[in-house]
Amino acid sequence: MGPLNDLGCLPATQDVAWVRVTEGTAAGSARRVAGQLAERLGFPATRVAEVEIAVTEIGTNLHKHARDGAMLVRSIRAATESAVEIVAIDSGPGMADPTWSVRDGESTAGSLGIGLGAIGRLADAHRISSRIGRGTVLTARFHPRRGALTEISDDQPAGLTRPMTGEHVCGDAYAVRYAPDRLTMLLCDGSGHGPLAATAAQIAIRVFCGQSFATPDQAVRVLHEAMRGSRGGAVAVADLHLAAGKAVFAGLGNVSAAVVADGQKRSMVSLPGIAGHQSRTIRAFEYPLPAGANVIMHSDGLSERWTVGGADGVHLTDNALVNAATLLGVAGTRTDDASVVVANVPAGTR
């Protein structure tokens, strides 16, 4: 990976709990999880209450207006601060104009719309993305003190993990390392599911964030050796050279990866094998990385058949977390652990 800053894999996220909004009590469950997380992160009591109000608003509207809604409560930890983040995904009828729908007093039946102006007032950052017939994604981030300066940026790569139905821990994990004009992304899908899969994935994260590697294929080789004795899994590393306009990728096992640019999806090659157990060949491949591109990696808990644009395709935005949530909503399955990590290459990179 070359020289990296002292922050390594910071900011780091932890997906604390997914709450499926199938009944009216779900909003209260999400509120309690978010409030307890904010307290653990040292939020003052007034800010904890504001987080709880916002989460209740999101959950209530999901229950009233959406189909198959779910909320994720998670933490973000940077070098000197932490934040609470909420991600809401639904497969409802969507909204033609999300910006209009979040105004106070405005509502669109069958959407997240009514009352969401409160989210904009209480959150330090929020995004909403929606398409008619394709559902809605909403994200909101809360810092301990509203409006304070922050190390956590909307421009950073973002990912999501979700355990399969019936499991409490996800066997997938991801991490991102930062350097000037360079990002290096890891995704690991621990074999199977449950705690043993999660342990294998965390070995990969710990080694990736704790060592330096010259190239992605070297990183995969080191991860392959480090995961011996564990359940093992699929691993992939993408090294994004932003100024040079290239992505170098190495994968072992069933991880899907693609560069999306100019409305086209170009898949990257991951070779057969199981990190920690078997590998015939580990090698890296290089791909063009135009300004404004998206680099996406995901486990087989998401179908790789998603497309870009058009009536049925994914419409990507300039926000990596919204894009990750959109992909999880469109292509994710609940019969397997799911993970996705996205980096948006700034349009003005070169």
N, C-alpha and C positions, 0 to 999 in steps of 0.2 A: 504494500500500500504506500510505501514511501513515507516521507516525513508527515506526521500528523500533529495537530495541535494538542495541547495538554488535556483538552476536554474529552478526547477519545470518542466514546460512544454517547456522550451527553449532547443534548438532552435525551433522557431515556424515559420510556413509557411503561406503564404497567396497566394492563386491562383488568380492572378489579372485578367487574360483574356485568354480565348481560342480563337484562330484564325483558322478557317477552311481554308485550302489552296486550294480553288477551282478555283481561277483566279489569274492572274499575279499581281494584286494590293495587294494581301494578304500579300506578303513579306513586302511591305511598311507599311501596317497597323501594323504588328507585330513589325517592327523596331520602329515605333513611340511609341507604348505602352512600349516597353523595354527601349527606351531612356528616356521617361518621368519617368518611375519607377527608373531608375538609378539616374536621377537628384534628385528625391525626397529622395532617400537614401543617398545623399551627395557625389556621385561619382564625381571626377574631370572631367573637360570637355573632356580631352583626353581619359579617360577611358570610358566615355559615348559614344564617337565616336567609340571606339573599340567594345563595346557591340552592337552598331547599325550595324557595319560591319558584325559581326558574325551572328546576327539574320537575316540580309538580305541574307547572304550566305545560311543559313539553309532554309529559306523560298523559295528562288529562286530555290534551288535544289528539294525541295518538289514539287513545281509546275511543274518543267520540267520532273521529273523522277518518281514520286510516284503516287499512286492512293489513294484517300480519305485521304490526309494528313492533319494533324492538329498540331498546335504549342500552347503550354502553356507558358505564361510569368508569373513568380511568384517571390515573395520575400521570403527570409529566414532571420530571425532576431534572433541573439544570444544575450548574455548579453551585449557585447560591440561592436558588429559589425553587418553589414547586407550584404546580397549578392543578386544578381539577378540570377535566374536560368531559363533555357529554357528546355522544354521537347518537343521533336518532335516525332510524331507517324505516321506511314503510313501503308497501307495494300498493298504495292507494291510487286514486285516479290522477293525482298530481295537480299542479297549478300552472296556469298559463303565464302568470306574472308573479313570481315569489316576492319581489320587492314590494308590490302593492299589498300582498296578503299579510305582511308582517306589520303593516301600519295599525296603530291602535284603532279598534272599532271596526276593522275590516275583517271579512270572513269569506272563505270560499268553501262551500259544502263539499265534504269528502276530501279535505286537505288538512294540513297542520295549521291553517290560517288563523283562526280567531285568537286574539289576545297575545300573539307572539311579539308584539311591540315591546312587551316587558323583557323579553330575552335580550333585545338590543340595548336596553337601558342597564341591565344588570350584568351582562357579560363583558369581559374585556375584549373579546373577539368572537364573532359569530359569522357563520356562512349558511346559506340555504340554496339548494339546487333542486329543481323539480322540472319534470316534463309531463305533459298530459298523457295519461295512460301508462306512465312508467314509474310513478312513485316519487317520493321526496326524501332528500337527505338534509339533515340539519346538524351543524356542529356548533358548540359553544364552549368557550374557555374562560375560566375564572381564576384570577390571581388573588392572593390574600388581601391585597388592598386595590380597590378598583382604580384603574387609570394610572397605576404606577409604571415606571419604566421596567422593561423586562428583557431577559436574555432569550426568551422563547419567541420564535418568529413564525408567521404564517408561511414564509417562503421555504421552510425546511421540509425535507422528505418526511413522509408519514406512513404508518402502517397500522393494521388491525389484526388481532387474532380472535378466534371464536371457537370454544370447544364444541365437539359434537353433542347432540342432544343426549342428556343423561350423564355427562361428565362435568366435573367442576373445574378441572384444569385442562389447558390446551397443550397438546404435544407439539405445536408449532411455535416458532419464535423468529424474530428478526432483529437486526441491529444496523446502525449506520455510523460510519466514521467520517470525520470531517478533516479536510486540509484545504489550503488555499487553492482555488480553482479545481477542486477535486472532491468527489464523494465516493465512498466505497460501501456497498450495501451487501448484507448477508441475509439469506433466508434459509431456515432449517426446518424440515418436516420430520420430527422424530417418528420412527417406525411404530405403527399401531396408534394407540391413543392412551390417554390416562397418565398417571404419574410417571411411569417408566419412560414413556415417550417424551414427556416434559423434561425429565432429567437428562436424557440424551441431547435434546435441543439446547438446554442451558449449558451443557459442556461446550457446545459449539459457540454459543454466545460469549462465554467467559474467555475462551481461547482467542476468538476473533477480536475482542475488545482489549485483550491484555498483551497481544504480541504485534509485531510489525511484519509485514510481508511485502515482497517486491512486486508480486503479480498475483492475480486471482487464482491461477492454477497452483501456485505455491501455497496459497492460503488453503485451498481445498485439500491438498496433500497433507498439510499439517492437521487440519480438522479430521481427516480420515483416520490418521494415527491417534489423535487425541480421543476419538470416540470409540476406540476399541475397548471391549469389555462392557459397553453400554448396549442399549437396544439398537443403537445406530439410527440412520435416517438418510434422507435426501438433503443435500446442501448445495447452495449456489452462491457465488460471489460475483458482483458486478462492480467494476472499477470505472467510474465516470470521470473522464478527463475533460472538464468543461471548456477550458480555453482551447484545447487541441481539437475539440469536436469529435471525440471518439469514445466508445464504450468497449471495455474489454471484459469478457464474461467467461466464467468457467462453472460448470455444474456437474454434479454427480447424483444421478437418480431423478425421480419424477418431480422436478420443479419446473414450472413454466415461466418463461421470461420473454419480454418483448420490448422493442423500441417503437413507440407510436409517434409519428411525425407526419404532418401534412395529410392527415386523414387516413394514413396507411399504418397497418400493424405489421412489423417485421419481427418474427419470432427468433429467439436466440437458442443455440443448441446446448442441451444438457445431455451428457453421455450416460449410458447405463451403469448401474452400480448401487451400492449401499455404503455410505460413509461409515467407517468403523468395522465393516465386514468384508466387502468385496469391491474390487475396482480393477478393470483391465487397463483402462486408459483414462488419464486426466489431462486435459489440455484446454487452452484458452482460445477464444475466437474474438475477433475484433469487428465492430460494427460502427457505421457512421452515427454521430450524435448531433443532429442539427439543433440550432437554437430554437427554443420553444417546444422541444420534444418531451415526451413522457417516457420514463423507464419504469416498467412494471414487472414485479416478480410475485408469483403466488404458488401456493401448494396445490395439491390435487383435491383439496377441499373446495376449490373453485373449478368449474368447468373451463377448459381452455378454448371453448368454441365461441367465446364472446367476440363480437366484431365492433368496429368503430364507425360512428356516424350512421346516417340513414334513419329510417323509421324504426328499425329494430336494434340498432347498434348503440354502444355506449357513447355518450357525449361528455368528453373530458373538459374540465375547467382549469383555471390557473392555480387551484389549491389542491395540494397532494392528499390531504386528509379527506376532502370531499370526494376526490377521485377513488381513493381506496374504499370508502364506504359505498360509493355507487357500484363499484365492481363486486363487492361482497354482496350487495343487495341483488344484483342482476345474475351473478354467476355462482354464488355460494350455495353449498349444500349443508344440511343439518345432520347428515349421516356420516360425516367425517369432520375432524378438526380442520379449520380453515384459517389461512393467513394470507395477507397481501401487503406489500410495501411498494410505495410509489415515490419517485422523485420527478419533479418538474424542472426541466432545464430552462432557466430564464431566457426570455426572448432576446435580451441584450447581452448574452454571455460573451459573444465574440464581436 
